[in-house]
Amino acid sequence: MTDGSKMVFNFLKTHYGTKVTAQEVAKELDVKIAVVTGCVNALVKKGRAVRDVVTTETGEMKYISLTEEGLNFDPDAPVAKAE
């Protein structure tokens, strides 16, 4: 996991249970939206995060949150090598 991905992951973990958008995460962490999008895409693919789409009067809002698996994931844990 890259440093940018760890920042995004830790932000989502700290704000678990709060509705946040990719734009809000990028602004808070002072990173490009592409960093957030790439990290979230990887987390979603691995089942560690979800995107919830909510329709509002002004359009769609995409909220990002960690799953239980994501909440329990330790990005600093050693990676097991395949045999």
FENDA-V614073 format. One record per pair of residues at least 4 apart in sequence whose ideal C-beta (glycine too) atoms are under 6 Angstrom apart, sorted by the first residue. I is the first residue (numbers start at 1). J is the second residue. D is the distance in Angstrom with one decimal. If there is no record, write none. Layout:
# FENDA-V614073
I;J;D / I;J;D
This chain:
# FENDA-V614073
1;5;4.6 / 1;6;5.4 / 1;75;4.7 / 4;31;5.9 / 4;35;4.4 / 5;39;4.2 / 6;10;6.0 / 6;75;5.5 / 7;29;5.3 / 8;36;5.5 / 8;39;4.1 / 9;75;5.8 / 11;25;5.6 / 11;29;6.0 / 12;66;5.0 / 15;20;5.6 / 16;66;5.8 / 16;71;5.9 / 19;63;4.4 / 20;24;4.9 / 20;25;5.8 / 20;64;5.9 / 22;33;6.0 / 22;36;4.5 / 22;37;5.9 / 25;36;4.9 / 26;31;5.5 / 26;33;4.6 / 26;36;4.8 / 31;35;4.3 / 33;37;6.0 / 40;49;5.9 / 40;64;5.5 / 43;48;4.3 / 43;49;3.6 / 44;49;5.2 / 47;69;5.5 / 48;67;5.9 / 48;69;5.4 / 48;70;3.3 / 48;73;5.5 / 49;66;5.2 / 49;70;5.2 / 50;67;5.9 / 51;62;5.2 / 51;64;5.8 / 52;63;4.7 / 53;60;5.5 / 53;62;5.4 / 54;61;4.8 / 55;60;5.6 / 56;61;5.7 / 66;70;3.4 / 66;71;5.0
